[in-house]
Amino acid sequence: MSRTLYTFHGGVHPPEHKQESSVRPIIKSALPQQLFVPVRQHMGEPAQPCVAVGERVRKGQVIAKPDGYVSVAVHAPTSGTVTAIAAHPVPHPSGLNDTCIHIQPDGLDEWVERHATDWRDTPPSTLRNILRDMGIAGLGGAVFPTWIKLNPGRAAKVPLLLINGGECEPWITCDDLTMREHADGIVQGAAIMRHLLGAEQVVIAIEDNKPDAISAMRKAATQADYPLEIVGIPTLYPSGGAKQLIKVITGREVPSGGRSTDVGVATFNVGTTLAVHRAIHLGEPMISRVVTVTGNVHTPQNYDVLLGTPMHDLVAWAGGHVDPVSGYIMGGPMMGFDLHTVDAPVVKATNCVLVKSDALFPPAPSAQECIRCTRCADACPAELQPQALYWFARSKHFDKAQDHHLFDCIECGCCSYVCPSHIPLVHYYRYAKSEISAARQAEQAADHARERHETRLARMEREEQERAARLAQRAAAKPANDGGNSSPSDAVQAAMQRARAQQQTPNAE
């Protein structure tokens, strides 16, 4: 019996450009001359380095430990020597540097000792801690620590485990090739995740423009010892978005500001699912990932790349550029961002390096005034009013933007794609979000400073009262000069007045 599928509002059909990089198998990349491993590769707090400059490390060794609840470990991608722990360019829209552990590979690729885990006989909390120590984070975009998402919390179970094989973004094919070549591992990883979540159903959803991936997953699913459904869904961007995929598969809508678990669904990327399998069954931490290198290169290809590999190495491995390069994007053209330098390393969030040229990506026309055509609203999969958000962001009426659910925007770029005035709408939303976040941080800092000030005043008042009480005790111990007519409370008040007078009197020079 086939599953009933639903539709979400909006969406677009940009040119796919999948064929360029999907006709060749995944290639295991060579060892780079130098690795730059950022300690901040996941949502939350960065990991803290636990190695020293000059230390020799082995492949898979922990080089930075989790710091705080929302954090995971970072590992050495190969054996070699730590040459520095210093700032280095990282892939981020800001273009700023961040702390990286620099490793000089020794060419031996020597592993640490690895241990498989019998997950069926291991307590769930222990399994989640193993995933934390193995550095497993989401490979679908948000890079949220997987061990946290695999905790069902008070509900004790999440009814539906939804594995996302949509990969709706143009040009990117890393998930497609991963499903074709590692279907068995994905099925085994899903079994572990199902166990941790207590899920009753497991569905792997794949866009129907990936027939080879669907075939490979269905073949692997026949070997599963649990109920597993492989569902082909219509190709429509952004059906790979978590909220949109949940709507397509279940018909349920995640509430504004809510989480997928609010509607009984936990979603994970296929790459993340494979990483869980490798961590538990093989004892391998997350030290590499599949990356699509495509666009203006001679040989578009998917590579299994060590984390920390400079992106210029990937471009060289793909044969270099064909036409003059007009820029580089990490991710796809819809949701990716321009790289300031290809010296930046591959990180857990790097699913694609897209090399641009003017022929493939002509310069965008100059933005014109909004004509209020509402095409953006028709295309918005989150059912927002993009034109209103644009005006509020532009005029810095951020409170009104929040009232219109700015933070429900998934920044998919559908609105910018259909805008006849060529307004970079998503840029305005990102700007508004960053300003609101900065204001919240400033408010929190001010609240913290006020609390500290109030605590200091309270402490000073308490110390003054304690000092006055001591002075009153001393006064009460002396013979009364007033014939015993003064009360203890009068003595306390007199002592407090003397203490205040002493504080207000400047020291004699």
Residue pairs with C-beta under 8 A, 6 or more apart in sequence:
3 203
3 229
3 231
3 249
4 251
5 231
5 233
5 234
5 248
5 249
6 247
6 248
6 249
6 250
6 251
7 247
7 248
8 239
8 243
8 244
8 247
8 248
8 381
9 380
9 381
9 382
9 383
10 378
10 379
10 380
10 381
10 383
10 414
11 236
11 237
11 238
11 239
11 244
11 379
11 381
11 414
12 236
12 237
12 379
12 414
12 417
12 418
13 235
13 236
13 237
14 170
14 237
14 333
14 334
14 417
15 170
16 170
16 171
16 209
16 235
17 170
17 171
17 294
18 170
18 171
18 172
18 173
18 176
18 209
20 171
20 294
20 295
20 300
21 171
21 173
21 292
21 293
21 294
21 300
21 301
21 302
22 173
22 176
22 177
22 302
24 299
24 300
24 301
24 302
25 177
25 181
25 302
26 177
26 178
26 181
26 290
26 302
26 303
26 304
27 301
27 302
27 303
27 304
27 317
28 303
28 304
29 303
29 304
29 305
29 306
29 309
29 313
29 314
29 317
30 317
31 78
31 105
31 107
31 109
31 306
32 105
32 306
32 308
32 309
32 310
32 313
33 105
34 83
34 102
34 103
34 104
34 105
34 310
35 77
35 78
35 80
35 102
35 103
35 104
35 105
35 306
35 307
35 308
35 309
35 345
36 88
36 100
36 101
36 102
36 308
36 310
36 345
37 63
37 64
37 74
37 76
37 77
37 100
37 101
37 102
37 103
37 307
37 308
37 345
38 46
38 74
38 88
38 90
38 98
38 99
38 100
38 308
38 345
38 347
39 46
39 47
39 48
39 49
39 64
39 74
39 98
39 99
39 100
39 101
40 46
40 47
40 90
40 98
40 99
41 74
41 137
41 143
41 307
41 347
41 348
41 349
42 71
42 72
42 137
42 143
42 144
42 145
42 348
43 70
43 137
43 142
43 143
43 144
43 145
44 68
44 69
44 70
44 71
44 144
44 145
45 66
45 67
45 68
45 70
45 71
46 64
46 67
46 71
46 98
46 99
47 64
47 65
47 66
47 67
47 71
47 72
47 73
47 74
48 64
48 65
48 67
49 63
49 64
49 85
49 99
49 101
50 62
50 63
50 64
50 65
51 57
51 61
51 63
51 64
51 82
51 85
51 101
52 82
53 82
53 83
53 84
53 85
54 81
54 82
55 81
55 82
56 79
56 80
56 81
56 82
56 106
57 63
57 76
57 79
57 80
57 81
57 82
57 103
58 76
58 79
58 110
58 111
58 112
59 76
59 77
59 78
59 79
59 109
59 110
59 111
59 112
59 287
60 75
60 76
60 111
60 112
60 114
60 284
60 285
60 287
61 75
61 76
61 112
62 73
62 74
62 75
62 133
62 285
63 74
63 75
63 76
63 82
63 101
63 103
64 73
64 74
64 101
65 73
66 72
66 73
66 132
66 133
69 148
70 144
70 145
70 148
71 132
71 145
72 131
72 132
72 133
72 134
72 135
72 136
72 137
72 145
72 146
72 147
73 132
73 133
73 134
73 135
73 285
74 101
74 135
75 134
75 135
75 285
75 286
75 287
76 103
76 287
77 103
77 287
77 288
77 306
77 307
77 308
77 309
78 103
78 105
78 109
78 287
78 306
79 105
79 106
79 108
79 109
79 110
79 111
80 103
80 104
80 105
80 106
81 103
81 104
81 106
82 101
82 102
82 103
83 102
83 103
83 104
84 101
84 102
85 99
85 100
85 101
85 102
86 99
86 100
86 102
87 97
87 98
87 99
87 100
88 97
88 98
88 99
88 100
88 102
88 343
88 345
89 95
89 97
89 340
89 341
89 343
89 344
90 96
90 97
90 98
90 100
90 344
90 345
90 347
91 311
91 330
91 339
91 344
91 345
91 347
91 349
91 350
92 98
92 337
93 337
93 338
93 430
95 340
95 341
100 308
100 345
103 308
114 282
114 283
114 284
115 283
116 280
116 281
116 282
116 283
117 127
117 130
117 280
117 281
117 283
119 127
119 192
119 195
119 280
120 195
122 130
124 195
124 196
127 192
127 196
127 280
128 147
128 148
128 150
128 151
128 196
129 147
130 279
130 280
131 146
131 147
131 150
131 276
131 279
131 280
132 145
132 147
133 285
134 279
134 284
134 285
134 286
135 285
135 286
135 287
136 145
136 146
136 147
136 272
136 275
136 276
136 279
136 285
136 286
137 143
137 144
137 145
137 146
137 272
137 286
137 348
138 144
138 145
138 146
138 149
138 268
138 269
138 272
139 269
139 271
139 272
139 275
139 289
139 348
139 349
139 351
140 164
140 240
140 268
140 269
140 271
140 272
141 269
141 335
141 349
141 351
143 348
143 349
146 268
146 272
146 275
146 276
149 266
149 268
150 193
150 196
150 197
150 266
151 196
152 158
152 196
152 197
152 198
152 261
153 261
155 261
156 198
157 197
157 198
157 199
157 200
158 197
158 198
158 199
158 261
158 264
158 265
158 266
159 199
159 200
159 201
159 264
159 265
160 199
160 200
160 201
160 202
160 203
160 249
160 250
160 264
160 265
160 266
161 190
161 193
161 194
161 197
161 199
161 201
161 202
161 203
161 265
161 266
161 268
162 203
162 205
162 245
162 246
162 249
162 260
162 265
162 266
162 267
162 268
163 186
163 190
163 202
163 203
163 204
163 205
163 267
163 268
163 269
163 270
163 273
164 205
164 240
164 242
164 245
164 267
164 268
164 269
164 270
165 175
165 176
165 179
165 204
165 205
165 206
165 207
165 210
165 213
165 217
165 270
166 175
166 205
166 206
166 207
166 233
166 239
166 240
166 245
167 173
167 174
167 175
167 176
167 207
167 210
167 240
168 207
168 235
168 236
168 237
168 238
168 239
168 240
168 241
169 237
169 238
169 240
169 331
169 332
169 333
169 334
169 335
169 336
169 352
170 237
170 332
170 333
170 334
171 292
171 294
171 295
171 332
171 333
171 352
171 354
172 292
172 294
172 331
172 332
172 351
172 352
173 292
173 294
173 302
174 271
174 289
174 290
174 291
174 292
174 302
174 351
174 352
175 213
175 269
175 270
175 271
175 290
175 351
176 210
176 212
176 213
177 290
177 302
178 186
178 270
178 271
178 274
178 290
179 186
179 206
179 210
179 213
179 216
179 217
179 270
180 212
180 213
180 216
181 216
182 274
183 216
183 217
183 219
183 220
184 220
184 223
185 274
185 277
185 278
186 204
186 217
186 220
186 270
186 273
186 274
186 277
187 217
187 220
187 221
187 223
187 224
187 228
188 277
188 281
189 272
189 273
189 274
189 275
189 276
189 277
189 278
189 280
190 202
190 204
190 224
190 228
190 273
191 224
191 225
191 226
192 276
192 277
192 280
193 199
193 266
193 268
193 273
193 276
194 202
194 226
197 266
199 266
201 227
201 229
202 226
202 227
202 228
202 229
203 228
203 229
203 230
203 231
203 249
204 217
204 221
204 228
204 229
204 230
204 231
204 270
205 231
205 233
205 245
205 248
205 249
206 213
206 214
206 217
206 230
206 231
206 232
206 233
207 232
207 233
207 234
207 235
207 239
207 240
208 214
208 232
208 233
208 234
208 235
209 235
214 230
214 232
217 230
218 230
221 228
221 229
221 230
231 249
233 239
233 245
233 248
233 249
234 248
237 334
237 412
237 414
238 244
238 334
238 335
238 381
238 410
238 412
238 414
239 245
239 248
241 381
241 410
241 412
242 254
242 260
242 267
243 253
243 254
243 260
243 381
243 382
243 410
244 381
245 267
246 252
246 253
246 254
246 260
246 263
246 265
246 267
247 253
250 263
250 265
252 263
252 264
252 265
253 263
254 260
254 262
254 263
255 262
255 263
256 405
256 408
257 407
257 408
260 266
260 267
271 289
271 290
271 351
275 286
278 284
279 285
279 286
286 307
286 348
287 306
287 307
288 304
288 305
288 306
288 307
289 304
289 305
289 307
289 346
289 348
289 350
289 351
290 302
290 303
290 304
290 305
290 351
291 302
291 303
291 305
291 314
291 346
291 350
291 351
291 352
291 353
292 300
292 301
292 302
292 351
292 352
292 353
292 354
293 300
293 301
293 302
293 303
293 314
293 315
293 317
293 318
293 352
293 353
293 355
294 300
294 301
294 318
294 352
294 353
294 354
294 355
295 329
295 354
295 355
295 356
295 357
295 360
296 321
296 322
296 323
296 325
296 326
296 355
296 356
296 357
296 359
296 360
297 315
297 318
297 319
297 320
297 321
297 322
297 355
298 318
298 319
298 320
298 321
298 322
299 318
299 319
300 318
301 317
301 318
303 314
303 317
305 314
305 346
305 350
306 346
307 345
307 346
307 347
307 348
308 345
308 346
309 345
309 346
310 342
310 343
310 344
310 345
310 346
311 328
311 330
311 339
311 342
311 343
311 344
311 345
311 346
311 350
311 353
312 342
312 343
314 346
314 353
315 321
315 328
315 342
315 353
315 355
318 355
321 355
321 357
322 357
323 357
323 358
323 359
324 357
324 358
325 355
325 356
325 357
326 356
326 357
326 358
326 361
326 363
327 338
327 339
327 356
327 361
328 338
328 339
328 342
328 353
328 354
328 355
328 356
329 336
329 337
329 338
329 339
329 352
329 353
329 354
329 356
330 336
330 337
330 339
330 344
330 349
330 350
330 352
330 353
330 354
331 337
331 351
331 352
331 354
332 352
332 354
333 354
333 361
333 413
334 412
334 413
334 414
334 417
335 411
335 412
335 413
336 352
336 354
339 353
342 353
364 422
364 424
365 422
366 422
367 421
367 422
367 423
367 424
368 421
368 422
368 423
369 421
370 387
370 390
370 391
370 421
370 423
371 420
371 421
372 387
373 420
374 387
375 418
375 419
375 420
376 386
376 387
376 414
376 415
376 416
376 418
376 419
376 425
377 384
377 385
377 386
377 387
377 415
378 418
379 414
379 415
379 417
379 418
380 386
380 414
380 415
381 410
381 412
381 414
382 405
382 408
382 409
382 410
384 404
384 405
384 408
384 409
385 404
386 415
386 425
388 404
389 401
389 404
389 406
389 409
389 425
389 428
389 429
389 432
390 423
390 425
390 428
390 429
391 397
392 398
392 400
392 401
392 404
392 406
392 432
393 401
393 406
393 428
393 429
393 431
393 432
394 428
396 435
398 406
398 432
398 435
398 436
398 439
401 432
401 436
402 436
406 429
406 432
406 433
406 436
407 433
409 426
409 429
409 433
411 426
411 429
411 430
413 426
415 425
415 426
416 423
416 424
416 425
416 426
419 425
464 496
464 499
464 500
464 503
465 496
467 499
468 492
468 495
468 496
468 499
469 492
469 495
470 495
471 495
471 496
471 498
471 499
472 488
472 491
472 492
472 494
472 495
475 491
475 494
475 495
476 488
476 491
480 486
